[in-house]
Amino acid sequence: MDFMDLCQRRQSCRDFADKPVEHEKLVKCIEAARLAPSGCNSQPWSFVVVEDQKIVPEVAKCTQQLGANEYIAGARAFIVVLEEHAVLMPVIRKVLDSQYFAKGDLGAAVVSICYAAEAQGLGACICGLYDREKLCELLNIPVEKQFGGVIAVGYPASDKIRNKVRKPMEQIARFV
């Protein structure tokens, strides 16, 4: 699949099929994240991959805050992205905080997971709302750990691609 086709196909999955996700496909998602770019190659990330079907529904409940995200209950796996300490080059470390690039690096890892999922026929949805404290308790994550995201993963119930509504190129880019 051409990369731009992949970009067109990738969408936030809102309806998951009742079909298990193969462990190997989750490993490929993490491999894609592992290969994502990061400032000074610091790779300030780690991942908790939740595939145990006894825990998955509990994680889903943690993402259903404020009455939102009911559809997440259908996900068959979750990937929790955690921020780790970044080790920057000494010359840069003198000027910038160690975590200066971390948020952008985590974003690159998250999008890499989503594209890897799509490329393998999986659906993914980045969950913006979640109960961090409950997730920490449930997944044995230190409460002081910063999250980079929670991604629901599963097979889409439909192969229909929704129309993407995006700002026009002229509104977001200026070429000089």
N, C-alpha and C positions, 0 to 999 in steps of 0.2 A: 504494500500500500504506500502510495506517495505521501510525503509528510503533510502537505496541505490537505489531502483527502482525510488523513487522520485528524487534523485540526477541525475539519468540517464535521466529522463523525462524532468526535468527543463531545459529550454533554453530561450534565449532572443527571445521573440515573435516578428517576423518581418512582420506578416500579420494578422491583426485583423478582425474578423467577424463583420458584422453590427448587433450586438445583445447587448442590454443593460446589464450592470452588476448589479446584485441585490445588494441592500444596505447591506443586511446581510452578503454577501460574503466580502465586503470591511471592514465591522466591524471585521470579523474574521481575515482578514489580519492585521488590527491594533492590535487586541488582540495578535496575534503571535508576533508582534514587541514589544508589551508591556511586553511580557514574556521573551524577549531576555536577555542574560546575559549582565551585565555592571559592570565596575570597581567600587568597594565599593557599589554596588547596587545603583549607583547614577542616573541611568536612565536619561541621559542628552538629552532627545529627546521630540519633539512634532511633530504632524502630521497635515497636511492640506490635507483633502481628497476632491478631486474635482470630483463631480459626476453630477453637473448641466450641462446639455447638451448645454446650451448657453455659458458656460465658457470653457468647455472641448476643443473646437476647438481653442480657444485663447491660452490656455496652450500648446496645440500641436504646434502651431506656434512658441512659445517661445523655443521649443526644436529643431526646425529645423534651426540650425545655420550652416553657411558655406556650404549650399547646401546639408546637410546630413539629415538623418532621415525622409525622406518623408513618410515612412510607419507609422510613429507615428500618422499621421492624422487619422488613423483608430481606435485608442484607444478610449475607451468609459469612461475612468476614469483615474485620476492621483493621486498619493500620493506623496506629497512633505514632505520630512523628514528634520526637522529643529534641529539644535543643541541648546540645552538649557544649562544653567549654571549647572555644576555638583557639588554636595556637597559630598566631600570625607571625610573619617574618619579623625578626628583631628590629629592623629599621622602621617598619610600620607600627609595631607594638609600642615604640617610643612615643608615637603621636596619637594613635587611636586605641580606644577600648578594645579588649579582645573580642567582644561580641558585636563590633561595629558592622560587620557584613552578615552576621548570622541570620537575621530575619529574611533577607533576600535569598541567602543560601537555602534556608528551609523551604521557601517558596519554590525554588528550583527543584528541590527534592520532591515536594508535593505534586507539582505539575508533571514531573517525570513519572511518578507512580500512576497518575491518572492517564497519561498517554500509553504507558505500558499495559495498563488494564484494558484500555480500548483496543490496542493492537492485538490483544489476545482474545477478543470477543467478550470481555467483561465490562460491566458498568461500574462506575465509581461516582461517589458524591462526597464532596468536601463538606463536612459538618461544621458550620460556624458557631452553633450553639451546643454546648455540652457542659455537664457538671464535672468540672475538673477534679474537685475533691473526691467525688464518688469514683471517678475513673482511677484516680491515684490509689484509692483504697482497694478497689476491685482488682487492679492489675499490678499491685505491689510496686507502684511508682512513687519515688520520694516526693512529698508534697511541695518541696521547693523547686522541683523541676519545671522548667518552662516548656509549654506545649507549642509545637509548630503546626499542629493540625490533627484532626481525626477524620479518617477517610473510610466511608462505608464502601464495601466491595461485594459484588455478586453478579450473576448473569442477569442482563436486562430481560424483563418479561416480554418486551417487544423490540423489534429491530427498527422501528420507526424513528427517524431523526427529526426532532423538532426544528422549526425555523429559528435560526439564531438572529436575535435582534441586537445589533451592535451599532455603535456610533459610526457615522461615515468617516472614511479615511481623512477627508479634508478637515474634519473636526478634531482629529487626534494626532495628526502628524504634520510636520513642517519639514520639507526637504530643502536644504541649503547647499 
